Amino acid sequence: MANYSEKKCPVCGHIEKAWWQPLSRSLVRCLCRFGNAVKQKKFNKIHLQREIELTKSEYNNFQKLQYFGLVAKHDERGCWVLTKRGLEFLQNKIAVNTKVLTLKDKKIEEGTEFKKISQFTNDEFGFASHYNFEIVDYEVHGIDNLTN
């Protein structure tokens, strides 16, 4: 794993530290809710405060999903999109890292353990059959309507 040590600013004393961020069951449930909102809206752009019901903790931690490449910020303030990688994870097609090392809100290293969504939660959403739509990756192509 990373050979990163804390660094202290000689002027202000601020300590810079890297943090391991796990992909937890609660983050995966949050991603499932987000995927359900995208499916229901039939458009891949969701405003977190207006269009989806998240607990305070889910809302505060939602941005961590971007470290795993599962969601991305939209240009419109407060809006997020599901990435192609996020949809493939929801469909149980791919495994993703279970933790990433971050520094100043940037991913600097990935863990070595990978899991599929079925290893985090039960099949309450039916995975592949429930998320039976496709998206074009926002980071490459912008927002697109969903296709079945």
C-alpha positions as CSV (number, residue, x, y, z in Angstrom):
1,M,0.0,0.0,0.0
2,A,0.9,3.6,-0.1
3,N,4.1,4.9,1.6
4,Y,2.6,8.2,2.5
5,S,3.5,10.1,5.7
6,E,1.8,13.1,7.2
7,K,3.2,16.4,6.2
8,K,3.1,19.5,8.4
9,C,3.1,23.1,7.0
10,P,6.0,25.0,8.6
11,V,4.0,28.3,8.3
12,C,0.5,27.5,9.6
13,G,1.0,24.1,11.1
14,H,-1.7,22.4,9.0
15,I,-1.3,18.7,8.8
16,E,-1.9,17.0,5.4
17,K,-2.9,13.4,5.7
18,A,-4.0,10.7,3.3
19,W,-7.1,8.7,4.2
20,W,-8.3,5.2,3.2
21,Q,-12.0,5.4,2.1
22,P,-13.8,2.1,2.1
23,L,-16.7,1.2,-0.2
24,S,-19.1,0.3,2.5
25,R,-22.5,-1.4,2.5
26,S,-24.2,1.9,3.2
27,L,-22.4,3.6,0.2
28,V,-23.6,0.7,-2.0
29,R,-27.2,1.1,-0.7
30,C,-26.9,4.8,-1.5
31,L,-25.7,4.0,-5.1
32,C,-28.7,1.6,-5.4
33,R,-31.1,4.5,-4.4
34,F,-29.3,6.7,-6.9
35,G,-29.6,4.1,-9.7
36,N,-33.3,3.7,-8.9
37,A,-33.8,7.5,-9.2
38,V,-32.0,7.5,-12.6
39,K,-34.2,4.6,-13.8
40,Q,-37.4,6.3,-12.5
41,K,-36.6,9.7,-14.0
42,K,-35.4,8.1,-17.3
43,F,-32.6,10.7,-17.5
44,N,-29.1,10.5,-16.1
45,K,-29.0,13.7,-14.0
46,I,-30.2,13.7,-10.4
47,H,-30.2,16.7,-8.0
48,L,-29.3,15.1,-4.7
49,Q,-31.4,17.4,-2.5
50,R,-34.5,17.7,-4.8
51,E,-34.9,14.4,-6.6
52,I,-33.8,11.6,-4.2
53,E,-34.4,10.8,-0.6
54,L,-31.1,10.3,1.3
55,T,-30.4,10.3,5.0
56,K,-28.1,13.0,6.2
57,S,-25.3,10.5,6.4
58,E,-25.9,9.2,2.9
59,Y,-26.0,12.8,1.5
60,N,-22.8,13.7,3.3
61,N,-21.0,10.6,2.1
62,F,-22.4,10.4,-1.4
63,Q,-19.4,12.2,-3.0
64,K,-17.2,9.3,-1.9
65,L,-18.8,7.2,-4.7
66,Q,-16.8,9.3,-7.2
67,Y,-13.5,7.9,-5.8
68,F,-14.6,4.5,-7.1
69,G,-15.7,5.8,-10.5
70,L,-19.4,5.0,-9.8
71,V,-20.8,8.5,-10.1
72,A,-19.6,11.9,-11.4
73,K,-20.5,15.5,-10.7
74,H,-22.6,17.2,-13.3
75,D,-21.8,20.8,-14.4
76,E,-25.1,21.9,-12.8
77,R,-24.7,22.6,-9.1
78,G,-26.0,19.8,-6.9
79,C,-26.5,17.4,-9.7
80,W,-24.8,14.0,-10.2
81,V,-24.7,11.4,-12.9
82,L,-24.3,7.6,-12.9
83,T,-21.2,6.5,-14.8
84,K,-21.1,3.6,-17.1
85,R,-18.9,1.9,-14.6
86,G,-21.5,2.6,-11.9
87,L,-24.3,1.0,-13.9
88,E,-22.1,-2.0,-14.7
89,F,-21.5,-2.4,-11.0
90,L,-25.2,-2.1,-10.2
91,Q,-25.9,-4.7,-12.9
92,N,-23.4,-7.0,-11.1
93,K,-21.2,-7.2,-14.3
94,I,-18.0,-5.8,-12.8
95,A,-16.1,-5.8,-9.5
96,V,-14.7,-2.6,-8.1
97,N,-12.0,-1.8,-5.5
98,T,-13.2,-2.0,-1.9
99,K,-11.1,0.9,-0.8
100,V,-9.1,3.9,-2.1
101,L,-6.5,6.2,-0.6
102,T,-7.4,9.9,-0.8
103,L,-5.6,13.1,-0.3
104,K,-7.3,16.5,-0.5
105,D,-10.4,14.9,-2.0
106,K,-8.4,13.2,-4.8
107,K,-7.8,9.5,-5.2
108,I,-4.1,8.7,-5.1
109,E,-4.1,4.9,-4.8
110,E,-6.4,1.9,-5.0
111,G,-6.7,-1.1,-2.8
112,T,-6.1,-4.6,-4.0
113,E,-9.4,-6.2,-3.1
114,F,-12.3,-6.2,-5.5
115,K,-16.0,-7.1,-5.0
116,K,-19.2,-7.2,-7.0
117,I,-22.4,-5.6,-5.7
118,S,-23.8,-9.0,-4.9
119,Q,-21.0,-9.4,-2.3
120,F,-22.2,-6.2,-0.4
121,T,-25.9,-6.7,-0.3
122,N,-28.7,-9.2,-0.9
123,D,-30.5,-9.2,-4.3
124,E,-33.2,-6.9,-3.2
125,F,-33.2,-4.9,-6.5
126,G,-32.6,-7.9,-8.8
127,F,-29.4,-6.2,-10.1
128,A,-29.2,-7.0,-13.8
129,S,-32.9,-7.3,-14.3
130,H,-33.7,-4.2,-12.3
131,Y,-31.1,-1.9,-13.9
132,N,-31.9,-3.0,-17.4
133,F,-31.0,0.2,-19.1
134,E,-27.9,1.7,-20.7
135,I,-26.2,5.0,-20.4
136,V,-23.4,6.8,-22.2
137,D,-20.6,7.8,-19.9
138,Y,-21.1,11.4,-18.9
139,E,-17.4,12.2,-18.5
140,V,-17.0,11.4,-22.2
141,H,-20.3,12.2,-23.9
142,G,-22.3,14.5,-21.7
143,I,-25.9,13.7,-20.5
144,D,-27.9,11.3,-22.6
145,N,-31.4,9.8,-22.2
146,L,-31.5,6.3,-21.1
147,T,-32.1,3.4,-23.5
148,N,-33.7,0.1,-22.8
